[in-house]
Amino acid sequence: MEESKQDTFSKLVRVLQVNFIDEEKISRPKEEITRKTRLYEDLGMDSFDQAEYLFSVEEVCGIKIPEQKAYKFAELGDWERYIETHPRNG
């Protein structure tokens, strides 16, 4: 069964919750995170944080995202669209 976009977005937010909010690396509550949320500008992530986010998303979503592609994603919605339109690791 194919995942819905809401399932994918929920996973993206869960990765933020577990790896960044719970660890107090970012202070925005998960309820305020939307598809328009930007990792750098809105959440204050740096390139190391984004690398950690990328690896965690790949693990949780079962997909490989090229680093050079992921670093161009401006908003969480960009991550979601990529995951929804590319095949998962088998």
Phi, psi and omega in degrees: 000134181283140178288148175276163178300324179296321178298316180296313180298320178300321177295318179299318179291321178299320177298317176299317181301306187290316188269340186233312182289309180297330179273002178060031174277334173228152187251003181281129177294147183299333179295339180267358182273127181233178177296339179272355181295132180257134184295315182284301189289316185272325184256350177073022179288152172250184184295328177292319177297318181294324177297317178297319179297315179303310182296322179291318178297317179301316181293313184291322184265353178065043183219150175256124179244119179302134183306314183298331176285312183299324182290349177268349179291121181273321186235162177301329177299329176294319177298313182299313180299318180299311182299320181289338185250007179234147183293146177281159173291138184277000000 
